[in-house]
């Protein structure tokens, strides 16, 4: 497996890498929404890719080999030695539900030698929990699914996804990896700290939380955050995510980020489902713990590779809330993960509105928030 990188800052930039693109089996690209909304950017890359699977999305910031970028459009070109790939893309408007969208993506990618799937989806209009539910229902527990929800800086207005056959809003794109040579490692960790008692979700609908312990959820948040940060909700909620836990599967813990609030209904909307009966605890973050979490994600992904097999390509997806909290030190979590995975291993990634990965302890795939999620690819001889 070999990988190289390109970036686009002005019309015609992609053409300088035309030979490298022509030799690739897969192209992964990330950029800001404002950059990717320029039709010429996508068209130049898509024309050069031709039939080569291309997948990408808008972000809350993106990086190549540790360098964070908000302006350029970046791309990684991957050439496999003994692995084939296939890409799909569909518009959410063409299906009845997010679960059905997951079913269709899975059905189009399914094959006897499917080894893993990487997914990118609209980060504003798609319920990631339902999408993952549909994917895993069709793929089963043995096919790892990783990826993330597209971003839009810290604006949460609109996100763009592109894949084989087109680009736009409200889209989902997926890549399947096939054959017996590919090895896929994955890890997902947060590093957030608990505060306050454990509570029970007593009223919710999908990703909308109404009550904790029989009391309005927003009342609880406002009491803990204090007047100033309560007034800044939902933006301040990025720094105070909620960890939820399935009482029937104690090891399955996921983190949820606040996306919106309804002060009249006293409800809160999260970036993923918050099921009734699950327990919940408020969390807050500190830079060192988040950095350590990124390292644990890297270690978990690397540990999944066979002994003697090293990472050859890394894809990192981290939450926009982590970037906002880390501020000037945001590069530290990327550096920490790369030190574990191999500083010279080609690495691409982005800041997302949700991370998709099997949970590190339960092994169950889910949508995560406020985590660093690592996917590492390698091939065996």
C-alpha positions in Angstrom: 0.0 0.0 0.0 1.3 3.4 -0.9 -0.2 6.9 -0.3 0.5 10.4 -1.4 -1.1 13.8 -0.8 -2.4 16.8 -2.8 -4.0 20.1 -2.0 -6.0 22.7 -3.9 -5.7 26.4 -3.4 -6.4 27.8 -6.9 -7.9 26.6 -10.2 -5.8 24.0 -11.9 -4.0 22.9 -8.8 -5.3 19.3 -9.0 -3.9 18.9 -12.5 -0.4 19.0 -11.1 -1.1 15.6 -9.5 -2.9 14.1 -12.4 -0.4 11.2 -12.8 -0.6 10.4 -9.1 -4.4 10.4 -9.2 -4.5 8.2 -12.2 -2.3 5.6 -10.3 -4.6 5.6 -7.2 -7.2 3.1 -6.2 -8.9 5.5 -3.7 -9.1 9.3 -3.2 -10.1 10.8 0.1 -10.6 14.6 0.3 -11.6 17.1 2.9 -12.2 20.9 2.9 -14.2 23.7 4.3 -17.8 24.1 3.2 -17.0 27.4 1.5 -14.2 25.8 -0.5 -16.1 22.7 -1.5 -19.1 24.8 -2.5 -17.0 26.1 -5.4 -18.1 23.8 -8.1 -14.8 24.0 -9.9 -12.9 22.5 -6.9 -15.0 19.3 -7.0 -15.3 19.1 -10.7 -11.6 19.3 -11.3 -11.0 16.5 -8.8 -13.9 14.4 -10.0 -12.8 14.7 -13.6 -9.3 13.6 -12.8 -10.5 10.7 -10.7 -12.8 9.4 -13.4 -13.8 5.9 -12.3 -11.5 5.9 -9.3 -13.6 5.9 -6.0 -13.6 9.4 -4.5 -15.1 10.2 -1.1 -15.0 13.4 0.9 -16.9 16.0 2.9 -16.8 19.5 4.5 -15.3 19.7 7.9 -14.7 21.7 11.1 -11.0 21.8 10.1 -8.9 19.1 8.4 -5.3 17.9 8.5 -2.6 16.1 6.6 0.2 14.5 8.5 -0.4 16.6 11.5 -0.8 20.0 9.8 -4.2 21.5 10.6 -5.9 23.5 7.8 -9.1 25.5 7.4 -8.5 26.9 3.9 -7.1 24.4 1.4 -8.9 21.4 0.1 -6.7 18.3 0.9 -6.7 14.8 -0.6 -5.0 11.5 0.1 -4.4 9.2 -2.8 -4.1 5.5 -1.9 -2.7 2.7 -4.0 -3.4 -0.9 -2.8 -1.2 -3.9 -3.5 -3.9 -6.6 -3.1 -7.1 -4.9 -2.1 -10.0 -3.7 -4.2 -12.4 -0.9 -3.2 -15.9 0.2 -4.3 -17.7 3.4 -3.5 -21.4 4.3 -3.3 -23.2 7.6 -2.6 -26.9 8.3 -2.1 -29.1 11.3 -1.3 -31.1 11.1 1.9 -34.1 12.6 0.1 -34.3 9.4 -2.1 -35.0 7.1 0.9 -37.7 7.1 3.6 -35.5 7.1 6.7 -32.0 7.2 7.9 -32.2 3.4 8.8 -33.2 2.7 5.1 -30.3 4.8 4.0 -28.0 2.6 6.0 -29.7 -0.5 4.6 -29.1 0.7 1.0 -25.5 1.6 1.5 -24.8 -1.8 3.1 -26.7 -3.7 0.4 -24.7 -1.9 -2.4 -21.4 -2.6 -0.7 -22.1 -6.2 0.6 -20.0 -9.0 -0.9 -18.5 -12.3 0.4 -15.1 -10.7 0.7 -16.1 -7.4 2.2 -13.6 -6.6 5.0 -14.7 -3.2 6.2 -16.6 0.0 5.4 -15.7 3.7 5.7 -18.7 6.1 5.8 -19.2 9.9 5.5 -22.6 11.5 6.0 -24.3 14.9 6.2 -23.7 16.2 9.7 -26.8 18.4 10.1 -29.7 16.6 8.5 -29.0 12.9 9.2 -29.4 11.1 12.5 -26.1 9.2 12.8 -27.6 6.7 15.3 -30.2 5.6 12.8 -27.8 5.5 9.9 -25.4 3.2 11.8 -28.4 1.1 12.9 -29.3 0.5 9.3 -25.7 -0.3 8.3 -25.0 -2.8 11.1 -28.4 -4.5 10.6 -27.4 -5.5 7.1 -23.6 -5.8 7.5 -23.7 -7.8 10.7 -21.3 -7.5 13.7 -18.2 -8.8 11.9 -17.8 -6.0 9.3 -16.2 -3.0 11.0 -17.8 0.4 10.1 -15.9 3.6 10.7 -16.1 7.2 9.5 -17.9 10.4 10.6 -20.4 13.1 10.0 -19.4 16.1 7.9 -18.7 19.4 9.6 -19.3 23.1 8.9 -16.7 24.8 11.2 -18.5 25.8 14.4 -21.6 27.1 12.5 -23.8 23.9 12.3 -25.7 25.3 9.3 -25.0 23.0 6.3 -22.6 20.2 5.4 -21.5 18.8 2.1 -20.6 15.2 1.2 -19.3 13.9 -2.1 -18.8 10.4 -3.5 -19.2 8.4 -6.6 -21.8 10.0 -8.7 -22.1 13.4 -7.2 -21.9 15.9 -4.4 -24.3 17.9 -2.3 -26.2 18.3 1.0 -28.1 15.6 2.7 -25.8 12.9 1.2 -24.1 9.7 2.5 -21.1 8.2 0.8 -19.4 4.9 1.6 -16.3 3.0 0.6 -16.0 -0.8 0.9 -12.7 -2.6 1.2 -12.5 -6.1 -0.3 -10.1 -9.1 -0.2 -8.0 -11.1 2.3 -5.0 -8.8 2.3 -6.5 -5.7 3.9 -6.3 -5.3 7.7 -8.4 -2.6 9.4 -7.7 -1.3 12.9 -10.0 1.1 14.8 -10.2 2.8 18.1 -12.4 5.5 19.7 -11.7 7.3 23.0 -12.7 10.6 24.6 -10.9 11.6 27.7 -13.7 13.6 29.3 -14.3 13.7 33.0 -17.5 13.0 34.9 -19.2 15.4 37.3 -22.5 15.2 39.2 -24.4 12.0 39.9 -25.5 9.3 37.5 -29.1 9.9 36.3 -31.7 8.0 34.3 -33.2 9.1 31.0 -36.9 9.1 31.7 -38.3 10.8 28.6 -36.9 11.1 25.1 -37.6 10.7 21.4 -34.7 9.6 19.2 -32.1 12.2 19.8 -34.3 14.7 21.7 -34.0 14.5 25.5 -36.9 15.8 27.6 -36.3 14.5 31.1 -33.6 13.1 33.4 -34.9 11.5 36.6 -38.4 12.8 35.7 -37.2 16.4 35.6 -36.7 18.7 32.6 -33.2 18.0 31.1 -32.6 21.6 30.3 -33.2 22.6 33.9 -30.5 20.3 35.0 -28.0 21.6 32.4 -28.7 25.2 33.3 -28.3 24.6 37.0 -24.9 22.9 36.5 -23.5 25.3 33.9 -24.4 28.5 35.7 -26.2 31.6 34.4 -23.5 32.8 31.9 -22.9 29.4 30.2 -26.6 28.5 30.3 -27.4 31.6 28.3 -24.7 30.5 25.8 -26.4 27.2 25.1 -26.3 25.3 22.8 -22.8 26.5 21.9 -21.5 26.1 25.4 -22.9 22.6 25.5 -20.0 21.5 23.3 -17.8 21.7 26.4 -20.3 19.7 28.5 -21.3 16.5 26.7 -23.4 13.7 28.1 -22.1 10.2 28.5 -24.9 7.6 28.2 -24.8 4.0 29.1 -27.0 1.0 28.2 -28.0 -0.8 31.5 -28.3 -4.1 29.6 -24.8 -3.8 28.2 -22.7 -2.0 30.8 -19.6 -1.8 28.7 -21.4 0.1 25.9 -20.9 3.7 26.8 -21.2 6.5 24.2 -20.9 10.3 24.4 -23.5 12.7 23.1 -23.0 16.4 22.2 -25.7 19.1 22.5 -26.8 20.4 19.1 -29.9 22.5 19.9 -32.2 23.4 22.8 -35.9 24.3 23.1 -36.3 26.7 26.0 -40.1 26.5 25.8 -40.3 22.7 25.9 -37.2 22.5 28.1 -35.8 19.9 25.8 -32.3 19.3 24.3 -31.4 17.8 20.9 -28.2 15.7 20.8 -26.0 14.4 17.9 -27.3 10.8 18.4 -30.0 9.0 20.1 -30.6 9.2 23.9 -32.8 6.1 24.7 -35.2 6.0 27.6 -33.9 3.8 30.4 -30.2 4.5 29.7 -28.2 6.2 32.4 -26.5 9.6 31.8 -23.7 11.6 33.4 -22.6 15.1 32.6 -18.9 15.5 31.5 -16.3 18.3 31.1 -13.0 18.3 29.4 -9.4 19.2 30.2 -6.6 19.4 27.6 -4.3 16.7 29.0 -7.1 14.1 29.3 -8.3 14.8 25.8 -4.7 14.4 24.5 -4.4 11.1 26.4 -7.7 9.9 24.9 -6.4 10.5 21.4 -3.4 8.3 22.3 -5.6 5.5 23.6 -7.6 5.6 20.3 -4.3 5.2 18.4 -3.2 2.4 20.6 -6.5 0.5 20.3 -6.4 0.8 16.4 -2.8 -0.3 16.2 -3.4 -3.2 18.6 -6.0 -4.6 16.2 -3.4 -5.2 13.4 -1.7 -8.6 13.4 1.7 -8.9 15.1 4.4 -7.5 12.8 2.0 -5.6 10.6 2.4 -1.8 10.9 -0.1 0.9 9.9 0.3 2.1 6.3 -2.5 4.7 6.1 -4.3 6.5 9.0 -7.7 8.3 8.9 -8.5 10.3 12.0 -11.9 11.8 12.8 -12.2 14.0 15.9 -15.1 16.0 17.2 -15.4 19.8 16.6 -16.0 20.2 20.4 -12.6 18.9 21.1 -11.0 21.4 18.7 -12.9 24.3 20.3 -11.9 23.2 23.8 -8.2 22.6 23.0 -7.9 25.9 21.1 -4.3 26.8 20.4 -3.3 23.3 21.6 -5.5 21.4 19.1 -2.4 20.0 17.4 -1.4 18.1 20.5 -4.1 15.4 20.2 -3.2 14.8 16.5 0.5 14.6 17.4 -0.2 12.2 20.2 -2.2 9.8 18.0 0.4 10.0 15.2 3.2 9.2 17.7 1.4 6.0 18.5 0.6 5.1 15.0 3.9 6.1 13.5 4.9 9.7 12.8 5.8 9.0 9.2 2.7 7.0 8.3 0.5 9.0 5.8 -2.3 10.5 7.9 -5.4 12.4 6.9 -8.3 13.5 9.0 -11.0 16.1 9.9 -13.0 17.6 12.8 -16.6 16.3 12.6 -20.1 16.6 14.0 -20.0 12.9 15.0 -17.6 10.0 14.8 -18.5 6.4 13.7 -16.7 3.5 15.1 -17.1 0.2 17.1 -17.0 1.1 20.8 -13.7 0.1 22.1 -15.0 -2.0 25.0 -18.3 -3.5 23.8 -17.2 -3.8 20.2 -20.7 -2.5 19.1 -20.7 0.1 16.3 -22.3 3.4 17.2 -22.2 7.1 16.6 -19.9 8.9 19.0 -19.4 12.5 20.0 -16.4 14.2 21.6 -14.1 11.4 20.7 -11.0 10.9 18.7 -11.7 8.0 16.3 -8.8 6.3 14.4 -9.0 4.0 11.4 -5.7 2.5 10.3 -5.2 0.4 7.1 -2.5 -2.1 6.3 -2.0 -5.0 4.0 -0.5 -8.4 4.7 1.9 -10.0 2.1 
